[in-house]
Amino acid sequence: MQSNPLFEYTDTAQLALYGFWVFFAALIWYLHREDKREGYPLDTHRVDRHGNPETVEGFPGVPCAKVFRLADGSEIRVPDASRADRRPVAARQVGWDDRYGPDVGAPLDPTGNPMADGVGPAAYAERANQPERMLDGSAMIVPLRLAAGWSVDARDPDPRGMTVCGLDGAVAGTVKEIWVDRAEPQIRYLEVELNGGGRHVMLPSGFVRYDAAHRKVKVASITAAQFGAVPAIGSHEQITKLEEDRICAYYASGHLYATPARIESLI
């Protein structure tokens, strides 16, 4: 019996290689397109000949909207133009080149209080104003008093009662409570009672250095006076994702904006 000449001269390995190339190229195209469900199209300061703002999508373009069903039963549709971030930027562009226009590589100079206006390192995403959840639906980050079975190890210093000092060495307040992450057992925030007014603010643990010997919590991000402008939270029992981003952005911005000396060049 004679074999089929069509398959007799077929290089199966080469066909498999070509098939893999086609599959991999399609996979890259698909994943790159899915990347653009959020954050696209990109806004620019340019306008077309009709005066309409120009946007940038690139290739491939923004995909069609898709509905995602979340664990809590809610639904979210992306992309969704109604959820686009249209907050005004409290800054002006400086030093831009007339040949290319005001939006090509031009730095921003804040026009107000950059730490409060969300400019530069103080920028934050408008996340959902809801707390992170555990699998059972309860809040993930809570005060230690609400976390049953949780306590500070006897071998570690307990921050509660420690004095909080700003970068200027002045006292801002006293640590009143610890907020813990029940999903990843660790301290997330310190709840600080400020001197004078008795207002409570949150201090992210990532911006803290402990001086256990002197019972102090040292913060190099902001001055003691600037603790008074830390964004507030709406509940004493939980913190939302939006509140977390705003608070962390405020402290992060202090490394550039807390004092005039930090903004200037070293030379």
C-alpha positions in Angstrom: 0.0 0.0 0.0 1.3 3.4 -1.0 1.5 6.2 1.6 -0.3 9.5 1.1 2.3 11.8 -0.5 0.6 14.8 1.2 1.8 13.6 4.7 4.9 11.8 3.4 6.7 15.1 2.8 5.1 17.1 5.7 7.5 18.3 8.4 5.3 17.8 11.5 7.8 19.5 13.8 7.9 22.6 11.6 4.1 22.8 11.5 4.0 22.4 15.3 6.5 25.3 15.6 4.5 27.5 13.2 1.3 26.7 15.1 3.0 27.6 18.4 4.1 31.0 16.9 0.6 31.8 15.8 -0.9 30.8 19.2 1.7 32.8 21.1 1.2 35.9 18.9 -2.5 35.6 19.4 -2.0 35.3 23.2 0.2 38.4 23.3 -2.4 40.3 21.3 -5.2 39.2 23.6 -3.4 39.9 26.8 -2.2 43.3 25.6 -5.8 44.2 24.6 -7.1 43.1 28.0 -4.5 45.4 29.7 -6.4 48.3 28.3 -9.7 47.7 30.1 -8.6 50.3 32.7 -6.5 53.4 32.2 -7.3 53.7 28.5 -7.8 55.7 26.3 -5.0 58.0 27.4 -5.8 61.7 27.7 -3.7 64.4 26.2 -3.8 68.1 26.1 -3.9 68.1 22.3 -7.0 68.9 20.3 -7.9 67.9 16.8 -8.9 70.4 14.0 -12.5 70.4 15.3 -11.4 71.4 18.8 -12.1 68.0 20.4 -9.6 66.5 22.9 -7.3 63.8 21.4 -6.9 60.5 23.1 -4.4 57.7 22.6 -5.4 54.0 22.4 -2.5 52.4 20.5 -2.6 49.0 19.0 -4.6 46.9 19.7 -7.4 49.3 20.6 -9.6 49.4 23.7 -11.7 46.2 23.9 -15.5 46.1 24.2 -17.0 46.5 27.6 -17.2 43.4 29.8 -19.2 42.8 33.0 -17.3 41.2 35.9 -19.2 39.7 38.8 -17.4 40.2 42.1 -17.3 38.0 45.1 -19.7 40.2 47.1 -22.4 39.8 44.4 -21.8 43.3 42.8 -21.0 43.8 39.2 -18.5 46.1 37.5 -18.4 47.1 33.8 -15.1 47.9 32.2 -14.1 49.9 30.3 -16.6 52.4 31.6 -16.1 56.0 30.4 -18.3 57.3 33.3 -15.7 56.1 35.8 -12.9 58.0 34.2 -10.8 60.1 36.6 -11.5 63.7 35.7 -10.2 65.4 38.8 -8.5 68.7 38.1 -4.7 68.8 38.7 -3.8 71.7 40.9 -0.5 72.3 39.1 0.9 74.2 36.1 3.3 73.0 33.5 6.7 74.8 33.4 9.6 74.8 31.1 7.8 73.2 28.2 9.1 73.4 24.6 7.1 75.5 22.2 8.0 73.2 19.4 6.1 70.2 20.9 3.3 71.8 23.0 2.6 72.0 26.7 2.1 68.3 27.4 5.3 66.7 26.1 7.7 66.1 28.9 6.8 69.2 30.8 7.2 69.1 34.6 4.4 70.1 36.9 4.7 72.9 39.5 2.0 72.7 42.2 -0.2 75.8 42.6 -1.7 75.0 46.0 -0.9 72.6 48.8 0.5 69.6 46.9 0.2 67.3 49.9 -3.5 67.9 50.1 -4.2 68.4 46.3 -2.8 65.0 45.3 0.0 66.3 43.1 3.1 64.2 42.3 3.9 61.7 45.1 0.7 62.7 46.8 -1.4 61.4 43.9 -3.7 58.5 44.6 -6.2 56.4 42.7 -10.0 56.8 43.4 -10.5 53.3 44.6 -13.8 52.0 45.9 -14.8 53.6 49.2 -15.2 50.2 50.8 -12.9 48.2 53.0 -10.9 45.2 51.9 -12.8 42.0 52.8 -12.0 38.6 54.3 -13.5 35.5 52.7 -16.4 35.7 55.1 -17.1 39.3 54.1 -15.8 41.0 57.3 -13.3 43.8 57.2 -9.7 42.8 56.7 -8.0 45.7 58.5 -9.5 46.4 61.9 -8.4 47.8 65.3 -6.7 45.2 67.6 -9.6 45.5 70.1 -11.9 44.0 67.5 -9.6 41.2 66.4 -10.5 38.3 68.7 -7.5 36.2 69.7 -4.9 38.8 68.5 -2.3 40.4 70.8 1.2 41.9 70.6 3.9 39.3 71.3 5.5 39.8 74.6 9.0 39.8 72.9 8.0 42.8 70.8 7.5 46.4 71.9 3.9 47.4 72.2 3.4 50.7 70.3 0.4 51.7 72.3 1.2 54.6 74.6 4.3 55.5 72.7 5.0 59.2 71.8 4.8 60.0 68.1 7.4 62.5 66.8 7.6 64.2 63.4 10.7 64.8 61.3 11.3 68.0 63.2 11.5 66.1 66.5 8.4 67.7 67.9 5.7 65.6 69.5 2.6 65.1 67.4 0.6 62.8 69.7 0.3 59.4 71.3 -0.4 56.0 69.9 -3.8 54.9 71.1 -4.5 51.7 69.1 -3.0 49.3 66.6 -4.8 48.3 63.4 -3.9 44.8 62.1 -4.3 43.0 58.8 -6.1 39.8 59.6 -5.3 38.2 56.2 -1.5 38.8 56.5 -0.9 38.9 60.3 0.9 42.2 60.7 0.5 45.8 61.9 -0.9 48.0 59.1 -1.6 51.3 60.9 -1.1 53.1 64.2 -4.0 55.2 65.5 -2.6 58.4 66.8 -4.3 60.8 69.2 -3.0 64.3 68.4 -2.0 66.7 71.1 -4.4 69.5 71.8 -7.6 68.7 70.0 -7.7 65.0 70.7 -8.3 64.2 67.0 -7.3 60.7 65.9 -5.4 60.1 62.7 -3.9 57.0 61.0 -0.2 56.4 60.6 0.9 53.7 58.1 3.4 51.2 59.6 5.6 51.6 56.6 6.5 55.2 57.6 7.4 54.3 61.2 10.6 53.7 63.0 10.3 52.5 66.6 12.6 53.7 69.4 11.6 51.1 72.0 14.2 52.3 74.5 12.7 55.8 74.7 9.1 54.7 73.9 8.9 56.8 70.8 7.6 56.4 67.3 9.6 58.4 64.8 8.2 59.6 61.5 10.6 61.1 58.9 7.8 61.9 56.4 6.1 64.9 57.9 6.4 67.4 60.7 4.5 67.2 63.9 2.2 70.1 62.8 1.4 68.4 59.5 -0.2 65.5 61.3 -3.2 67.7 61.8 -4.0 67.6 58.0 -3.8 63.8 57.6 -7.0 62.7 55.8 -9.6 61.4 58.2 -11.4 58.0 58.1 -15.2 57.6 58.3 -15.3 54.8 60.9 -13.4 53.9 64.0 -13.8 50.2 63.2 -12.7 49.9 59.6 -10.8 51.7 56.8 -11.7 51.8 53.2 -9.5 51.3 50.2 -9.9 54.9 49.1 -9.0 56.2 52.6 -5.9 53.9 52.6 -4.7 55.4 49.4 -5.3 59.0 50.4 -3.5 58.5 53.8 -0.5 56.7 52.4 -0.2 59.3 49.6 -0.2 62.1 52.1 2.7 60.6 54.1 4.6 59.7 50.9 4.3 63.3 49.6 6.0 64.6 52.7 9.3 63.2 51.5 9.2 65.8 48.8 6.9 68.5 50.1 7.1 68.5 53.9 9.8 71.2 54.0 11.1 73.7 51.4 14.5 72.2 51.7 13.3 68.9 50.3 11.9 70.4 47.2 15.2 72.2 46.2 18.1 70.5 44.6 21.1 69.4 46.7 23.5 71.7 44.9 
